[in-house]
Amino acid sequence: MIGSSSQDALGPQIPYNEIMGSYYPVTATREHRLQSNLNVSRGIGVGVNLGLGVTSGSISEEEQQVRIAKRIGLIQHLPMRQYDGTKKGECVICMMELMVGEEVRYLPCMHTYHAVCIDDWLLRSLTCPSCMEPVDAALISSYHPTT
């Protein structure tokens, strides 16, 4: 291969978009990842450790179910809307950019997350993942979003 360039020895160039496509998820991958987060939370998070500061063996099954139901009831009182894209945002739980039309939930501290992501988080910890502000009934009852 005397006289040929090193590029000839390596073969044809791969287009940049094919290389970068493997690093940045496309929409279908994004939806799959969000759904995957939900499936993992249902399958592991609540069953292994209820996120209530108590492991499965120390309280009865009935008490566990009551605590989960209370948290779910609390979470359902948090406002949820479709993201309108007026402000650029990222869900710090899944580290993905918020997209117009996605269901998001607003916390009393005004942080915004994918509804699927924050619902799972709040089942384990009643604090905002960004500022660690407690999310409890007193805050929720006095909170009314304006946007």
DSSP file (Angstrom, degrees, kcal/mol; ACC not computed):
  #  RESIDUE AA STRUCTURE BP1 BP2  ACC     N-H-->O    O-->H-N    N-H-->O    O-->H-N    TCO  KAPPA ALPHA  PHI   PSI    X-CA   Y-CA   Z-CA
    1    1 A M    >         0   0    0      0, 0.0     3,-1.1     0, 0.0     2,-0.3   0.000 360.0 360.0 360.0  43.6    0.0    0.0    0.0
    2    2 A I  T 3   +     0   0    0      1,-0.2     3,-0.1     0, 0.0     0, 0.0  -0.577 360.0  14.8 -73.4 132.4    2.7    2.4   -0.9
    3    3 A G  T 3  S+     0   0    0     -2,-0.3     2,-0.3     1,-0.3    -1,-0.2   0.273  97.2 117.6  89.0 -11.4    1.4    5.8   -1.8
    4    4 A S    <   -     0   0    0     -3,-1.1    -1,-0.3     1,-0.1     2,-0.0  -0.629  66.3-113.3 -89.9 151.6   -2.1    5.2   -0.4
    5    5 A S     >  -     0   0    0     -2,-0.3     4,-1.3     1,-0.1     3,-0.4  -0.307  23.4-111.8 -77.0 163.3   -3.4    7.4    2.4
    6    6 A S  H  > S+     0   0    0      1,-0.2     4,-1.4     2,-0.2     5,-0.1   0.808 117.7  62.0 -64.6 -28.5   -4.1    6.0    5.9
    7    7 A Q  H  > S+     0   0    0      1,-0.2     4,-1.0     2,-0.2    -1,-0.2   0.885 100.0  53.5 -64.3 -38.4   -7.9    6.6    5.2
    8    8 A D  H  4 S+     0   0    0     -3,-0.4     3,-0.4     1,-0.2    -1,-0.2   0.879 107.2  51.6 -63.1 -37.3   -7.7    4.1    2.3
    9    9 A A  H  < S+     0   0    0     -4,-1.3    -1,-0.2     1,-0.2    -2,-0.2   0.810 109.8  49.6 -69.0 -30.0   -6.2    1.5    4.7
   10   10 A L  H  < S-     0   0    0     -4,-1.4    -1,-0.2     1,-0.3    -2,-0.2   0.624 110.2-125.6 -85.1 -13.7   -9.0    2.1    7.2
   11   11 A G     <  -     0   0    0     -4,-1.0    -1,-0.3    -3,-0.4    -2,-0.1  -0.422  52.7 -18.1  95.4-175.8  -11.8    1.8    4.7
   12   12 A P  S    S-     0   0    0      0, 0.0     2,-0.1     0, 0.0    -4,-0.0  -0.259  74.9-102.3 -67.0 150.9  -14.7    4.2    3.9
   13   13 A Q        -     0   0    0      1,-0.1    -2,-0.0     0, 0.0     3,-0.0  -0.435  28.6-127.5 -70.8 144.5  -15.6    6.9    6.4
   14   14 A I        -     0   0    0     -2,-0.1     5,-0.1     1,-0.1    -1,-0.1  -0.816  34.4-105.6 -90.2 130.5  -18.7    6.3    8.6
   15   15 A P    >>  -     0   0    0      0, 0.0     4,-1.5     0, 0.0     3,-0.9  -0.253  24.4-123.2 -57.3 142.4  -21.1    9.3    8.4
   16   16 A Y  H 3> S+     0   0    0      1,-0.3     4,-2.9     2,-0.2     5,-0.3   0.867 109.1  57.5 -55.3 -42.2  -21.0   11.5   11.5
   17   17 A N  H 3> S+     0   0    0      1,-0.2     4,-1.6     2,-0.2    -1,-0.3   0.809 104.5  52.4 -65.3 -27.9  -24.7   11.1   12.1
   18   18 A E  H <> S+     0   0    0     -3,-0.9     4,-0.6     2,-0.2    -1,-0.2   0.871 112.4  45.2 -72.6 -36.4  -24.4    7.3   12.3
   19   19 A I  H >< S+     0   0    0     -4,-1.5     3,-1.0     1,-0.2     4,-0.3   0.956 117.5  42.6 -68.5 -50.4  -21.6    7.6   14.9
   20   20 A M  H >X S+     0   0    0     -4,-2.9     4,-1.8     1,-0.2     3,-1.5   0.775 100.6  71.4 -71.0 -26.6  -23.4   10.2   17.0
   21   21 A G  H 3< S+     0   0    0     -4,-1.6    -1,-0.2    -5,-0.3    -2,-0.2   0.802  93.5  56.7 -58.9 -28.5  -26.7    8.4   16.7
   22   22 A S  T << S+     0   0    0     -3,-1.0    -1,-0.3    -4,-0.6    -2,-0.2   0.685 109.9  45.2 -77.1 -16.8  -25.4    5.7   19.0
   23   23 A Y  T <4 S+     0   0    0     -3,-1.5    -2,-0.2    -4,-0.3    -1,-0.2   0.788 109.8  53.6 -94.2 -31.9  -24.6    8.3   21.7
   24   24 A Y  S  < S-     0   0    0     -4,-1.8    -1,-0.2     0, 0.0     2,-0.0  -0.917  86.4-125.6-111.1 122.1  -27.8   10.3   21.7
   25   25 A P        -     0   0    0      0, 0.0     2,-0.1     0, 0.0    -3,-0.1  -0.335  18.4-135.0 -68.5 143.2  -31.1    8.5   22.1
   26   26 A V     >  -     0   0    0     -5,-0.1     4,-2.4     1,-0.1     3,-0.3  -0.384  36.3 -91.9 -84.6 172.9  -33.8    8.9   19.5
   27   27 A T  H  > S+     0   0    0      1,-0.2     4,-2.7     2,-0.2     5,-0.2   0.887 126.0  53.1 -57.1 -43.5  -37.4    9.5   20.6
   28   28 A A  H  > S+     0   0    0      1,-0.2     4,-2.1     2,-0.2    -1,-0.2   0.906 111.1  47.0 -60.7 -40.7  -38.3    5.8   20.5
   29   29 A T  H  > S+     0   0    0     -3,-0.3     4,-2.5     2,-0.2    -1,-0.2   0.893 110.7  53.4 -65.9 -39.3  -35.4    5.0   22.8
   30   30 A R  H  X S+     0   0    0     -4,-2.4     4,-2.4     2,-0.2    -2,-0.2   0.933 110.0  46.3 -60.5 -48.5  -36.4    7.9   25.1
   31   31 A E  H  X S+     0   0    0     -4,-2.7     4,-2.4     1,-0.2    -1,-0.2   0.901 112.4  51.4 -62.8 -40.3  -40.0    6.5   25.4
   32   32 A H  H  X S+     0   0    0     -4,-2.1     4,-2.7    -5,-0.2    -1,-0.2   0.909 109.5  50.2 -61.7 -42.4  -38.6    3.0   26.1
   33   33 A R  H  X S+     0   0    0     -4,-2.5     4,-2.3     2,-0.2    -2,-0.2   0.911 110.7  48.2 -65.1 -42.8  -36.3    4.4   28.8
   34   34 A L  H  X S+     0   0    0     -4,-2.4     4,-1.6     2,-0.2    -1,-0.2   0.920 114.5  46.2 -63.4 -42.7  -39.1    6.2   30.6
   35   35 A Q  H  X S+     0   0    0     -4,-2.4     4,-2.4     1,-0.2    -2,-0.2   0.888 110.2  54.5 -65.9 -38.2  -41.3    3.1   30.4
   36   36 A S  H  X S+     0   0    0     -4,-2.7     4,-2.6     1,-0.2     5,-0.2   0.896 104.6  54.0 -61.6 -41.2  -38.4    1.0   31.6
   37   37 A N  H  X S+     0   0    0     -4,-2.3     4,-2.0     1,-0.2    -1,-0.2   0.904 109.6  48.5 -58.7 -41.3  -37.9    3.3   34.6
   38   38 A L  H  X S+     0   0    0     -4,-1.6     4,-1.9     2,-0.2    -2,-0.2   0.923 111.2  49.2 -65.5 -44.5  -41.6    2.7   35.5
   39   39 A N  H  X S+     0   0    0     -4,-2.4     4,-2.2     1,-0.2    -2,-0.2   0.891 110.6  50.4 -63.7 -40.1  -41.3   -1.0   35.1
   40   40 A V  H  X>S+     0   0    0     -4,-2.6     4,-2.9     1,-0.2     5,-0.9   0.913 109.1  51.6 -63.7 -42.3  -38.2   -1.2   37.3
   41   41 A S  I  <>S+     0   0    0     -4,-2.0     5,-1.4     1,-0.2     6,-0.3   0.880 112.7  45.3 -64.8 -36.6  -39.9    0.8   40.0
   42   42 A R  I  <5S+     0   0    0     -4,-1.9    -1,-0.2     1,-0.2    -2,-0.2   0.882 119.3  41.4 -71.7 -37.0  -42.9   -1.5   40.0
   43   43 A G  I  <5S+     0   0    0     -4,-2.2    -2,-0.2    -5,-0.2    -3,-0.2   0.832 133.4   6.7 -82.7 -32.8  -40.8   -4.6   40.0
   44   44 A I  I  X5S+     0   0    0     -4,-2.9     4,-2.9    -5,-0.2     5,-0.5   0.806 114.2  61.1-116.1 -57.5  -38.0   -3.8   42.4
   45   45 A G  I  ><S+     0   0    0     -5,-0.9     4,-1.2     1,-0.2    -3,-0.1   0.849 112.5  33.5 -51.0 -52.9  -38.3   -0.6   44.3
   46   46 A V  H  4<S+     0   0    0     -5,-1.4    -1,-0.2     1,-0.2    -4,-0.1   0.844 121.1  49.5 -76.4 -32.6  -41.5   -1.1   46.3
   47   47 A G  H  4 S+     0   0    0     -6,-0.3     3,-0.2    -5,-0.2    -2,-0.2   0.898 115.3  37.9 -75.6 -41.0  -41.1   -4.8   46.7
   48   48 A V  H  < S+     0   0    0     -4,-2.9     8,-0.7     1,-0.3     2,-0.4   0.954 137.7   1.3 -77.9 -52.2  -37.5   -5.0   48.0
   49   49 A N  B  <  -A   55   0A   0     -4,-1.2    -1,-0.3    -5,-0.5     6,-0.1  -0.963  66.0-144.5-139.7 119.7  -37.5   -1.9   50.2
   50   50 A L        -     0   0    0      4,-0.7     5,-0.1    -2,-0.4    -4,-0.1   0.554  34.2-124.4 -65.7  -5.8  -40.6    0.1   50.5
   51   51 A G  S    S+     0   0    0      3,-0.2    -1,-0.1    -6,-0.1     4,-0.1   0.696  84.6 111.7  71.8  15.8  -38.7    3.3   50.7
   52   52 A L  S    S-     0   0    0      2,-0.5     3,-0.1    73,-0.1    -1,-0.1   0.193  99.5 -99.5-106.5  14.1  -40.5    4.1   53.9
   53   53 A G  S    S+     0   0    0      1,-0.2     2,-0.4    71,-0.2    71,-0.0   0.601  99.2  96.4  78.8  10.3  -37.4    3.7   56.1
   54   54 A V        -     0   0    0     10,-0.0    -4,-0.7     5,-0.0    -2,-0.5  -0.998  68.4-135.3-136.4 131.9  -38.6    0.2   56.9
   55   55 A T  B >>  -A   49   0A   0     -2,-0.4     3,-1.6    -6,-0.1     4,-0.5  -0.465  34.6-101.7 -83.9 162.8  -37.5   -3.1   55.4
   56   56 A S  G >4 S+     0   0    0     -8,-0.7     3,-0.5     1,-0.3     8,-0.1   0.775 114.9  56.4 -55.6 -34.0  -40.1   -5.8   54.5
   57   57 A G  G 34 S+     0   0    0      1,-0.2    -1,-0.3     4,-0.0     4,-0.1   0.646  96.7  62.0 -78.0 -14.1  -39.5   -8.0   57.6
   58   58 A S  G <4 S+     0   0    0     -3,-1.6     2,-0.3     2,-0.1    -1,-0.2   0.642 104.8  37.4 -93.9 -13.7  -40.1   -5.4   60.3
   59   59 A I  S << S-     0   0    0     -3,-0.5    -1,-0.0    -4,-0.5     5,-0.0  -0.938  90.5 -94.8-132.7 159.9  -43.7   -4.5   59.7
   60   60 A S     >  -     0   0    0     -2,-0.3     4,-2.2     1,-0.1     5,-0.2  -0.221  32.5-113.2 -70.8 160.6  -46.7   -6.6   58.6
   61   61 A E  H  > S+     0   0    0      1,-0.2     4,-2.2     2,-0.2     5,-0.2   0.885 118.4  53.3 -58.2 -40.6  -47.9   -6.9   55.0
   62   62 A E  H  > S+     0   0    0      1,-0.2     4,-2.1     2,-0.2    -1,-0.2   0.913 107.9  49.1 -64.1 -43.1  -51.0   -5.0   55.9
   63   63 A E  H  > S+     0   0    0      1,-0.2     4,-2.3     2,-0.2    -1,-0.2   0.891 109.9  52.8 -63.4 -38.9  -49.1   -2.1   57.4
   64   64 A Q  H  X S+     0   0    0     -4,-2.2     4,-2.4     1,-0.2    -2,-0.2   0.929 109.1  48.8 -60.9 -45.2  -46.9   -1.9   54.4
   65   65 A Q  H  X S+     0   0    0     -4,-2.2     4,-2.4     1,-0.2    -1,-0.2   0.871 109.9  51.8 -64.5 -37.4  -49.9   -1.7   52.1
   66   66 A V  H  X S+     0   0    0     -4,-2.1     4,-2.2     2,-0.2    -1,-0.2   0.920 110.7  48.0 -64.6 -43.9  -51.4    1.1   54.2
   67   67 A R  H  X S+     0   0    0     -4,-2.3     4,-2.1     2,-0.2    -2,-0.2   0.905 112.2  48.7 -64.6 -41.7  -48.2    3.1   54.0
   68   68 A I  H  X S+     0   0    0     -4,-2.4     4,-2.7     1,-0.2    -1,-0.2   0.931 110.5  51.4 -62.9 -44.8  -47.9    2.7   50.3
   69   69 A A  H  X S+     0   0    0     -4,-2.4     4,-2.4     1,-0.2    -2,-0.2   0.888 108.7  51.6 -60.7 -39.7  -51.6    3.7   49.8
   70   70 A K  H  X S+     0   0    0     -4,-2.2     4,-2.2     2,-0.2    -1,-0.2   0.919 111.2  47.2 -63.5 -43.4  -51.0    6.8   51.9
   71   71 A R  H  X S+     0   0    0     -4,-2.1     4,-2.8     2,-0.2    -2,-0.2   0.918 111.4  50.4 -65.0 -42.5  -48.0    7.8   49.8
   72   72 A I  H  X S+     0   0    0     -4,-2.7     4,-2.2     1,-0.2    -1,-0.2   0.916 110.4  50.6 -61.8 -42.2  -49.9    7.1   46.6
   73   73 A G  H  X S+     0   0    0     -4,-2.4     4,-0.6     1,-0.2    -1,-0.2   0.897 111.5  48.2 -61.0 -40.7  -52.8    9.3   47.8
   74   74 A L  H >< S+     0   0    0     -4,-2.2     3,-1.1     1,-0.2     4,-0.4   0.922 110.6  50.6 -64.9 -45.3  -50.3   12.1   48.7
   75   75 A I  H >< S+     0   0    0     -4,-2.8     3,-1.7     1,-0.3    -2,-0.2   0.877 102.7  60.7 -61.2 -39.1  -48.6   11.9   45.3
   76   76 A Q  H 3< S+     0   0    0     -4,-2.2    -1,-0.3     1,-0.3    -2,-0.2   0.696  96.4  61.7 -66.1 -17.7  -52.0   12.1   43.5
   77   77 A H  T << S+     0   0    0     -3,-1.1    -1,-0.3    -4,-0.6    -2,-0.2   0.596  82.1  98.0 -83.2 -10.9  -52.6   15.5   45.0
   78   78 A L  S <  S-     0   0    0     -3,-1.7    29,-0.1    -4,-0.4     2,-0.0  -0.585  88.1-102.7 -76.3 138.6  -49.5   17.0   43.3
   79   79 A P        -     0   0    0      0, 0.0    27,-2.3     0, 0.0     2,-0.4  -0.339  38.3-169.5 -66.2 140.4  -50.4   18.9   40.1
   80   80 A M  E     +B  105   0B   0     25,-0.2     2,-0.3    -4,-0.1    25,-0.2  -0.996  14.1 156.1-131.5 135.7  -49.7   17.1   36.8
   81   81 A R  E     -B  104   0B   0     23,-2.4    23,-3.4    -2,-0.4     2,-0.4  -0.891  47.2 -87.0-144.9 173.3  -49.8   18.7   33.4
   82   82 A Q  E     -B  103   0B   0     -2,-0.3    21,-0.2    21,-0.2     2,-0.2  -0.768  51.9-108.9 -85.6 134.5  -48.4   18.3   29.9
   83   83 A Y        -     0   0    0     19,-3.3    18,-3.2    -2,-0.4    19,-0.2  -0.447  29.1-166.8 -65.7 128.7  -45.1   20.0   29.5
   84   84 A D        -     0   0    0     16,-0.2    -1,-0.1    -2,-0.2    16,-0.1   0.544  29.4-128.2 -98.6  -8.4  -45.6   23.1   27.3
   85   85 A G        +     0   0    0      2,-0.2    15,-0.1    14,-0.1    -2,-0.1   0.564  67.2 130.6  77.9   8.4  -41.9   23.8   26.6
   86   86 A T  S    S+     0   0    0      1,-0.1     2,-0.4     2,-0.0    -1,-0.1   0.858  77.8  33.6 -64.9 -32.8  -42.0   27.5   27.6
   87   87 A K  S    S-     0   0    0      0, 0.0     2,-0.2     0, 0.0    -2,-0.2  -0.972  94.1-115.7-119.7 138.0  -38.9   26.9   29.8
   88   88 A K        +     0   0    0     -2,-0.4     2,-0.3     9,-0.0    11,-0.1  -0.527  47.5 174.3 -68.7 135.1  -36.2   24.5   28.9
   89   89 A G        -     0   0    0      9,-0.3     9,-2.6    -2,-0.2     2,-0.4  -0.971  26.4-157.4-145.8 159.0  -36.1   21.7   31.5
   90   90 A E  E     -D   97   0C   0     -2,-0.3     2,-0.8     7,-0.3     7,-0.2  -0.998  25.0-126.1-135.3 138.5  -34.5   18.5   32.4
   91   91 A C  E  >> -D   96   0C   0      5,-2.7     4,-2.0    -2,-0.4     5,-0.7  -0.766  19.4-159.5 -81.3 112.5  -35.8   15.7   34.7
   92   92 A V  T  45S+     0   0    0     -2,-0.8    -1,-0.2     1,-0.2    21,-0.1   0.607  85.1  63.1 -74.2  -8.3  -32.9   15.3   37.1
   93   93 A I  T  45S+     0   0    0      1,-0.1    -1,-0.2     3,-0.1    20,-0.0   0.947 121.7  17.1 -77.8 -51.3  -34.1   11.8   38.0
   94   94 A C  T  45S-     0   0    0      2,-0.2    -2,-0.2    -3,-0.1    -1,-0.1   0.521  99.5-129.7 -97.9  -6.9  -33.7   10.2   34.6
   95   95 A M  T  <5 +     0   0    0     -4,-2.0     2,-0.4     1,-0.2    -3,-0.2   0.773  63.1 132.0  64.9  28.8  -31.4   13.0   33.2
   96   96 A M  E   < -D   91   0C   0     -5,-0.7    -5,-2.7   -66,-0.0    -1,-0.2  -0.878  62.9-106.1-112.7 146.4  -33.5   13.4   30.1
   97   97 A E  E     -D   90   0C   0     -2,-0.4    -7,-0.3    -7,-0.2     2,-0.3  -0.407  37.9-110.9 -66.2 140.2  -34.7   16.7   28.6
   98   98 A L        -     0   0    0     -9,-2.6     2,-0.4    -2,-0.1    -9,-0.3  -0.561  35.3-151.6 -72.1 136.0  -38.4   17.4   29.1
   99   99 A M    >   -     0   0    0     -2,-0.3     3,-2.1   -11,-0.1   -16,-0.3  -0.863  25.6 -92.9-113.7 145.2  -40.2   17.3   25.8
  100  100 A V  T 3  S+     0   0    0     -2,-0.4   -16,-0.2     1,-0.3     3,-0.1  -0.283 111.3  22.5 -55.1 132.0  -43.4   19.1   24.8
  101  101 A G  T 3  S+     0   0    0    -18,-3.2    -1,-0.3     1,-0.3     2,-0.1   0.234  89.2 129.3  94.5 -12.7  -46.5   17.1   25.5
  102  102 A E    <   -     0   0    0     -3,-2.1   -19,-3.3   -19,-0.2     2,-0.5  -0.463  67.3-106.9 -74.9 148.3  -45.0   14.8   28.2
  103  103 A E  E     +B   82   0B   0    -21,-0.2    12,-2.3    -2,-0.1    13,-0.4  -0.638  46.3 178.5 -75.0 122.7  -46.8   14.4   31.5
  104  104 A V  E     -BC  81 114B   0    -23,-3.4   -23,-2.4    -2,-0.5     2,-0.4  -0.890  19.6-143.3-124.1 156.7  -44.9   16.3   34.2
  105  105 A R  E     -BC  80 113B   0      8,-2.6     8,-1.9    -2,-0.3     2,-0.4  -0.961  10.9-144.1-121.6 139.8  -45.6   16.8   37.9
  106  106 A Y  E     - C   0 112B   0    -27,-2.3     6,-0.2    -2,-0.4    -2,-0.0  -0.857  10.0-149.7-104.2 134.3  -44.9   20.0   39.8
  107  107 A L    >   -     0   0    0      4,-2.3     3,-2.5    -2,-0.4    28,-0.0  -0.623  32.3-105.5 -95.5 161.1  -43.7   19.9   43.4
  108  108 A P  T 3  S+     0   0    0      0, 0.0    36,-0.1     0, 0.0    -1,-0.1   0.783 122.0  60.8 -56.5 -27.6  -44.5   22.7   45.9
  109  109 A C  T 3  S-     0   0    0     24,-0.1     3,-0.1     2,-0.1    26,-0.0   0.453 119.4-113.7 -78.5   0.0  -40.9   23.9   45.6
  110  110 A M    <   +     0   0    0     -3,-2.5     2,-0.2     1,-0.3    -1,-0.0   0.551  69.9 140.1  77.8  12.2  -41.6   24.5   41.9
  111  111 A H        -     0   0    0      1,-0.0    -4,-2.3     2,-0.0     2,-0.4  -0.625  40.7-145.6 -80.7 148.6  -39.3   21.8   40.5
  112  112 A T  E     +C  106   0B   0     -2,-0.2     2,-0.3    -6,-0.2    -6,-0.2  -0.933  22.7 166.7-122.9 138.7  -40.6   19.8   37.6
  113  113 A Y  E     -C  105   0B   0     -8,-1.9    -8,-2.6    -2,-0.4     2,-0.1  -0.937  47.8 -80.7-141.9 160.8  -40.1   16.2   36.7
  114  114 A H  E  >  -C  104   0B   0     -2,-0.3     4,-2.6   -10,-0.2     5,-0.3  -0.469  44.7-127.4 -57.0 136.9  -41.5   13.5   34.5
  115  115 A A  H  > S+     0   0    0    -12,-2.3     4,-2.3     1,-0.2     5,-0.2   0.910 108.7  51.6 -58.0 -43.4  -44.6   12.2   36.3
  116  116 A V  H  > S+     0   0    0    -13,-0.4     4,-1.6     1,-0.2    -1,-0.2   0.912 112.8  45.5 -59.5 -44.3  -43.4    8.6   36.0
  117  117 A C  H  > S+     0   0    0      1,-0.2     4,-2.1     2,-0.2    -2,-0.2   0.938 115.9  42.7 -68.0 -48.7  -40.0    9.5   37.5
  118  118 A I  H  X S+     0   0    0     -4,-2.6     4,-2.9     2,-0.2     5,-0.2   0.845 110.0  57.2 -72.8 -31.9  -41.1   11.6   40.4
  119  119 A D  H  X S+     0   0    0     -4,-2.3     4,-1.2    -5,-0.3    -1,-0.2   0.939 110.3  44.7 -61.3 -45.2  -44.0    9.3   41.3
  120  120 A D  H  X S+     0   0    0     -4,-1.6     4,-0.8    -5,-0.2     3,-0.3   0.921 113.6  50.8 -62.9 -44.2  -41.5    6.5   41.7
  121  121 A W  H >X S+     0   0    0     -4,-2.1     4,-2.5     1,-0.2     3,-1.2   0.928 108.5  51.4 -58.7 -47.1  -39.1    8.7   43.6
  122  122 A L  H 3< S+     0   0    0     -4,-2.9    -1,-0.2     1,-0.3    -2,-0.2   0.732  99.3  63.8 -70.0 -21.7  -41.8    9.9   46.0
  123  123 A L  H 3< S+     0   0    0     -4,-1.2    -1,-0.3    -3,-0.3    -2,-0.2   0.800 115.8  32.6 -66.1 -26.4  -42.8    6.3   46.8
  124  124 A R  H << S+     0   0    0     -3,-1.2     2,-0.3    -4,-0.8    -2,-0.2   0.786 134.0  14.9 -98.0 -34.4  -39.3    6.0   48.3
  125  125 A S     <  -     0   0    0     -4,-2.5     2,-1.2    -5,-0.1    -1,-0.3  -0.962  57.6-146.8-149.2 123.3  -38.6    9.5   49.6
  126  126 A L  S    S+     0   0    0     -2,-0.3     9,-3.0    -3,-0.1     2,-0.3  -0.275  71.8  95.8 -87.5  51.2  -41.0   12.3   50.3
  127  127 A T  B    S-E  134   0D   0     -2,-1.2    -2,-0.1     7,-0.3     6,-0.1  -0.964  84.2-100.3-134.6 153.6  -38.4   15.0   49.4
  128  128 A C     >  -     0   0    0      5,-2.2     4,-2.0    -2,-0.3    -2,-0.1  -0.570  26.9-140.4 -69.7 131.1  -37.6   16.9   46.3
  129  129 A P  T  4 S+     0   0    0      0, 0.0    -1,-0.1     0, 0.0   -11,-0.0   0.718  98.1  45.8 -67.6 -18.7  -34.6   15.3   44.5
  130  130 A S  T  4 S+     0   0    0      3,-0.1    -2,-0.0     1,-0.0     0, 0.0   0.906 132.6  10.2 -88.7 -47.5  -33.2   18.7   43.6
  131  131 A C  T  4 S-     0   0    0      2,-0.1    -1,-0.0   -20,-0.0    -3,-0.0   0.444  89.1-126.7-116.3  -2.2  -33.5   20.7   46.8
  132  132 A M     <  +     0   0    0     -4,-2.0     3,-0.0     1,-0.2    -6,-0.0   0.647  51.3 159.3  63.6  17.3  -34.4   18.0   49.4
  133  133 A E        -     0   0    0      1,-0.1    -5,-2.2    -6,-0.1    -1,-0.2  -0.519  47.6-107.7 -66.9 133.1  -37.5   20.1   50.4
  134  134 A P  B     -E  127   0D   0      0, 0.0     2,-0.7     0, 0.0    -7,-0.3  -0.380  23.8-150.4 -65.3 140.9  -40.0   17.9   52.2
  135  135 A V        +     0   0    0     -9,-3.0     2,-0.2    -2,-0.1   -61,-0.0  -0.918  38.3 145.3-111.7 102.4  -43.2   17.1   50.2
  136  136 A D     >  -     0   0    0     -2,-0.7     4,-2.3     1,-0.0     3,-0.3  -0.774  63.6 -89.2-134.5 178.5  -45.9   16.5   52.7
  137  137 A A  H  > S+     0   0    0     -2,-0.2     4,-2.6     1,-0.2     5,-0.2   0.843 120.4  56.6 -59.9 -37.4  -49.6   17.1   53.2
  138  138 A A  H  > S+     0   0    0      1,-0.2     4,-1.0     2,-0.2    -1,-0.2   0.918 111.3  42.9 -63.1 -43.4  -49.2   20.6   54.7
  139  139 A L  H  4 S+     0   0    0     -3,-0.3     4,-0.5     1,-0.2     3,-0.4   0.917 115.1  49.5 -67.5 -43.0  -47.3   21.8   51.7
  140  140 A I  H >< S+     0   0    0     -4,-2.3     3,-1.1     1,-0.2    -2,-0.2   0.898 106.6  54.5 -66.1 -40.9  -49.6   20.2   49.2
  141  141 A S  H 3< S+     0   0    0     -4,-2.6    -1,-0.2     1,-0.3    -2,-0.2   0.784 114.4  41.1 -66.3 -25.4  -52.8   21.6   50.8
  142  142 A S  T 3< S+     0   0    0     -4,-1.0     2,-0.5    -3,-0.4    -1,-0.3   0.401  97.3  96.9 -99.9   2.8  -51.5   25.1   50.5
  143  143 A Y    <   +     0   0    0     -3,-1.1    -4,-0.0    -4,-0.5     0, 0.0  -0.820  38.2 165.3-102.8 125.7  -50.0   24.8   47.1
  144  144 A H        -     0   0    0     -2,-0.5    -3,-0.0   -36,-0.1    -4,-0.0  -0.927  31.4-134.0-135.8 111.3  -51.8   25.9   43.9
  145  145 A P        -     0   0    0      0, 0.0    -2,-0.0     0, 0.0   -39,-0.0  -0.311   9.3-160.5 -66.7 147.3  -49.7   26.2   40.7
  146  146 A T              0   0    0      1,-0.1     0, 0.0     0, 0.0     0, 0.0   0.502 360.0 360.0-103.6  -7.6  -50.2   29.3   38.7
  147  147 A T              0   0    0      0, 0.0    -1,-0.1     0, 0.0     0, 0.0   0.418 360.0 360.0-109.9 360.0  -48.8   28.0   35.4
